[in-house]
Amino acid sequence: MSELTYCSICGCALEDEAECYEVENEILCQECYDNETVICDHCGEHLFLFPLLP
């Protein structure tokens, strides 16, 4: 049995590595990746719209 990974924002379980997106060393689900990140105009990397609180 494989370990589940959880989205850093909403906490949903991600069963497949293909469902995981990494942004600024955090793991996100597809929905949070689409809604909570933007692409930087300068470097082309995905960044959070708002910083995550610890």
C-alpha positions in Angstrom: 0.0 0.0 0.0 1.4 3.4 -0.9 1.4 6.5 1.3 -1.1 9.3 0.6 0.1 12.8 0.0 -2.0 15.7 1.1 -2.6 19.1 -0.5 -0.9 21.9 1.6 -3.8 24.2 1.2 -7.1 22.2 1.3 -5.8 19.0 2.8 -7.4 16.7 0.3 -5.7 13.3 -0.2 -3.7 12.8 -3.4 -3.5 9.1 -4.2 -1.5 9.4 -7.4 1.7 11.3 -8.0 0.2 12.6 -11.2 -2.4 14.5 -9.1 0.4 16.4 -7.2 1.7 19.8 -8.2 4.7 21.3 -6.4 4.9 25.1 -5.9 7.5 26.7 -3.7 8.2 23.3 -2.1 4.5 22.7 -1.2 2.4 20.0 -2.7 -1.0 21.1 -4.2 -4.0 19.4 -5.7 -5.1 20.4 -9.2 -7.9 22.7 -7.9 -5.6 24.7 -5.5 -2.9 24.8 -8.2 -5.3 26.3 -10.6 -6.9 28.7 -8.1 -4.1 29.7 -5.8 -1.1 30.2 -8.0 0.0 32.5 -10.9 2.8 32.3 -13.4 5.6 34.9 -12.8 6.0 37.2 -15.8 9.8 37.3 -15.2 10.8 33.7 -14.5 7.8 31.6 -15.7 7.5 29.7 -12.4 4.3 29.1 -10.6 4.0 31.2 -7.4 1.4 31.5 -4.8 -1.1 34.4 -5.1 -0.9 34.9 -1.3 1.9 33.5 0.9 1.0 30.4 2.9 1.0 31.0 6.7 3.1 28.6 8.8 
